[in-house]
Amino acid sequence: MNNNNIVWKNVDVVDDVPGTGRTGFTVANHGKEAQDVRLRFTMADAEPSLLDWGRVHVHLPADLAKALKKAKPRGTKWTGDASFALAERRAEVSLGRLPGGALVPVDVRLVAATNQSCCLWQ
């Protein structure tokens, strides 16, 4: 892709701590000027999708989540004050203008569906 000053990071939802289905990362603006920041979640078109196996929950800092709720991110469903679940194979969340030097912790967790007789994460 043709991009200027953009960082792409592919994150696989794997266990940072075995058996938890949880991983985390930090969104950072190491520059001096504020930058527009988006989180884009894309699942492969293969069947079955990750959504057939469970739910992917994303947890953000409370102050940021409060502001995002008003923006109604595409492809998501809010599940708590600071958490949302991916509701579609393609979801996008705009974090707005991230000030220079800002760090935003993002926690991603896969919760396996209870109605699956066999699950990749067991």
C-alpha positions, 0 to 999 in steps of 0.5 A: 500500500502507498502510505506516508508516515503510517505504520501497519501492524498485523496482530494475531490474537494468540495467548500472551498467557497460555489458555487466556486467548488474550494479547495486547499492544500499544498504539503510540504517536512518537511524533510531536504533532497530533495524528489521526489514528484508526484501528482496523480489524480484518478477518480472512474471508475463509469459512468458518470465520473467527466469529464462528468460533467465539467473540473478539473483545477489545478493551480501551482506556475508559476516557478514550472509550467514552469518546468513541461510543459517540462515534459509533465505530463500524463493525463493532458492538459495545459490550461494556463501558470501555469494551467492544466486540467485533461484530463483522469480519471488517471493523474499523475504529477511529481513535481520533487525533492522538497527541504527540507522545501519546501511548494508548494500551489496547487489550484484545481477547478471544472468548471461545463460543460455549456451543462449540464441541471443538475449539482451537483454543482448548 
